[in-house]
Amino acid sequence: VLYVDMLFLENLMMDSFLLLFVSLFLRQTTTWLRILAASAAGSLYSCIYTILTVWRALSPSDSLSGIYGLIFNIASSIISYVLICMLMIILAFGIHNKHLLMKNLAVLYGTAVFCAGAFMLLENLPVTEGIAVSGGEKAQDTHGLLFGWLKLFGVMIPVSAGGLWLIRAKNSHIGANSGLYELCLQFGEETIHLKALLDTGNRLYDPAGRNPVSIVEKDILEK
């Protein structure tokens, strides 16, 4: 039995977690609405892909086979691992430049692989089964259940702590003044030197040449 609503909500939760980690790690400004929209797009595709995969498995005579099956597998891989991920990044953070887009994708892939490994480890948690007792009733194996919870927290706590440590280490390495630069502006024979703040989220462009625009205090330029 495939519960599509549970599949959608599960992927929505995981995609939101991955995009939130990308936002915190790369200090990308976004909103919860954009993260949810990007996560919903990824979850919708995941549901469609899962339904098609199940349909192919249950109806082998009607599904694609041979060269058409190979084309389907290649196309689905490209869509799953490239196009959908790019769509999620664009919906969550917008398009600033190709370099930042590739960096966002790299962190998204790395976080997804790391989380996949952690959850594969969690799949090996012991499953608590009922133990037959007198009277035909079953009692829970509390020892196995307790060990399972301890193992769960033993994995999740280091994973969460490691992620927070990476974020703080990266932010501390960047520093508070790393975005300040000495800038020289020259207009004719006049030259001024000032401190400039690097704004990676600047979306101002010249409408004619599409060149990026910087903001300068009027009092500085009056010289």
C-alpha positions in Angstrom: 0.0 0.0 0.0 1.4 3.4 -1.0 0.2 6.4 1.0 1.0 9.3 -1.4 0.1 11.9 1.3 2.6 10.5 3.7 5.2 10.2 1.0 4.6 13.9 0.1 4.8 15.1 3.7 7.9 13.0 4.4 9.8 14.4 1.4 8.5 17.9 2.2 10.0 17.7 5.7 13.4 16.3 4.5 13.7 18.8 1.6 12.9 21.7 3.9 15.6 20.4 6.3 18.2 20.2 3.5 17.4 23.6 2.1 17.5 25.1 5.6 20.9 23.7 6.2 22.1 25.1 2.8 20.7 28.5 3.9 22.5 28.4 7.3 25.8 27.0 6.0 26.2 29.4 3.0 24.4 32.3 4.8 21.8 32.5 2.0 18.9 34.8 2.7 15.5 33.3 2.0 12.0 33.0 3.5 10.0 30.0 4.9 7.5 30.5 2.1 10.3 30.0 -0.6 11.7 27.0 1.3 8.2 25.4 1.4 7.6 26.2 -2.2 10.9 24.6 -3.2 10.3 21.6 -1.0 6.8 21.1 -2.3 8.1 21.0 -5.9 10.7 18.4 -5.0 8.1 16.4 -3.0 5.6 16.5 -5.9 8.2 15.1 -8.3 9.2 12.4 -5.8 5.6 11.3 -5.6 5.2 11.2 -9.4 8.5 9.3 -9.8 7.6 6.8 -7.1 4.2 6.1 -8.7 5.8 5.6 -12.1 8.4 3.2 -10.6 5.7 1.2 -8.8 3.6 1.1 -12.0 6.6 -0.3 -13.9 7.2 -2.9 -11.3 3.6 -4.1 -11.0 2.9 -4.0 -14.8 6.1 -5.2 -16.5 4.2 -6.1 -19.7 2.9 -2.6 -20.1 5.9 -0.7 -18.9 8.9 0.5 -20.9 11.5 -2.1 -21.8 14.6 -2.4 -23.9 16.0 0.8 -25.3 12.9 2.8 -24.1 13.5 1.6 -20.6 17.1 2.7 -20.8 16.1 6.1 -22.0 13.5 6.4 -19.2 16.1 5.6 -16.6 18.7 8.1 -18.0 16.0 10.8 -18.3 14.7 10.2 -14.8 18.2 10.3 -13.4 19.0 13.6 -15.1 15.7 15.1 -13.9 16.0 13.7 -10.4 19.6 14.6 -9.6 20.1 17.8 -11.8 17.0 19.6 -13.0 14.8 19.1 -9.9 17.7 20.0 -7.5 18.4 23.2 -9.6 14.7 24.0 -9.5 14.6 23.7 -5.7 17.7 25.9 -5.3 16.2 28.5 -7.7 12.9 28.6 -5.9 14.5 28.8 -2.5 17.3 31.3 -3.1 16.8 32.7 -6.6 19.5 33.1 -9.3 22.4 35.4 -8.5 25.2 33.8 -10.6 26.4 30.5 -11.9 29.1 30.1 -9.3 26.7 30.6 -6.4 24.2 28.2 -8.0 26.9 25.5 -8.2 28.0 26.1 -4.6 24.4 25.7 -3.4 24.0 22.5 -5.4 27.3 21.1 -4.0 26.2 21.8 -0.4 22.7 20.3 -1.1 24.2 17.1 -2.6 26.7 16.8 0.3 24.0 17.3 3.0 21.7 14.8 1.2 24.4 12.1 1.0 25.4 12.7 4.7 21.8 12.4 5.9 21.2 9.4 3.7 24.1 7.6 5.4 22.8 8.6 8.8 19.3 7.2 8.1 20.7 4.0 6.5 22.4 3.5 9.9 19.1 4.2 11.7 17.4 1.5 9.6 19.5 -1.1 11.4 17.8 -0.2 14.7 16.5 -3.4 16.4 12.7 -3.8 15.9 10.9 -4.6 19.1 8.6 -7.6 18.7 6.1 -9.0 21.1 7.2 -11.8 23.4 4.7 -14.6 23.9 3.7 -15.1 27.5 1.1 -17.3 29.3 -2.5 -16.8 28.3 -1.6 -16.0 24.6 -0.8 -12.4 25.3 2.3 -10.6 24.2 4.6 -8.4 26.3 6.9 -5.8 24.8 10.7 -6.3 24.9 11.5 -3.2 26.9 15.2 -4.0 26.9 15.3 -4.0 23.0 13.1 -0.9 22.9 15.4 1.0 25.3 18.5 0.0 23.3 16.8 1.2 20.1 16.1 4.6 21.6 19.6 4.9 23.0 21.0 4.0 19.6 18.7 6.5 17.9 19.8 9.4 20.2 23.4 8.1 19.9 23.3 8.8 16.2 21.1 11.9 16.0 22.9 13.9 18.7 26.3 13.7 17.0 24.8 14.3 13.6 23.0 17.5 14.8 26.0 18.6 16.8 28.3 18.1 13.9 26.1 20.1 11.6 25.9 23.0 14.0 29.7 22.9 14.5 30.3 23.1 10.8 28.0 26.1 10.5 29.6 27.9 13.4 33.1 27.1 12.3 32.4 28.4 8.8 30.8 31.6 10.2 33.7 32.2 12.6 36.2 31.6 9.8 34.5 34.2 7.7 34.6 36.7 10.5 32.7 39.9 11.0 35.0 42.2 8.9 35.9 39.8 6.1 33.4 41.6 3.8 35.2 45.0 4.2 37.5 46.1 1.4 39.6 49.2 0.6 38.0 50.7 -2.6 39.5 53.3 -4.9 37.1 55.4 -6.9 38.4 57.6 -9.7 36.4 60.2 -11.7 38.6 62.3 -14.0 41.6 63.5 -12.0 39.8 63.1 -8.7 40.4 60.0 -6.6 38.9 58.9 -3.3 39.6 56.0 -1.0 36.9 54.4 1.1 35.9 51.2 2.8 33.4 49.2 0.9 31.1 46.3 2.1 30.9 43.3 -0.1 27.2 42.5 -0.6 26.7 39.1 -2.1 23.0 39.4 -2.1 22.9 42.6 -4.2 20.3 42.3 -6.9 20.6 45.8 -8.3 21.5 45.9 -12.0 21.8 48.6 -14.7 18.7 48.1 -16.9 20.7 48.9 -20.0 23.9 47.0 -19.7 22.8 44.6 -16.9 25.9 45.5 -14.9 25.8 45.3 -11.1 25.2 48.6 -9.3 26.7 49.5 -5.9 25.4 52.0 -3.4 27.6 54.9 -2.2 27.0 57.7 0.2 26.2 61.0 -1.5 28.5 63.0 0.8 31.5 60.8 -0.4 30.8 61.4 -4.1 30.3 65.1 -3.7 34.1 65.5 -3.4 
